[in-house]
């Protein structure tokens, strides 16, 4: 009951990042560098927890975070749609 709010939040961030890293480890882990994208990449506490956990588990690696990484998912979706239409000739039918 006496824990500081900051310590509780840091533990929460660490727990969430640790869960994501366990999934990463099962898919082969991290080698030389790591790219972190999405809105969470703007969260300083999440980035700090990620840096700490990556260093604890893999040593000092390069962590890539672009300031515009929040658009990565949208870019992927647009690329997927473009390929479906242009490369595969699929055109979605309008719903009425």
Secondary structure, DSSP 8 states (H G I E B T S, - for coil): ----HHHHHHHHHHHHHHHHHHHHHHTT---SEEE--SGGGG-HHHHHHHHHHHHHHH-S-EEE--TTGGGHHHHHHHHHHHIIIIIT--------
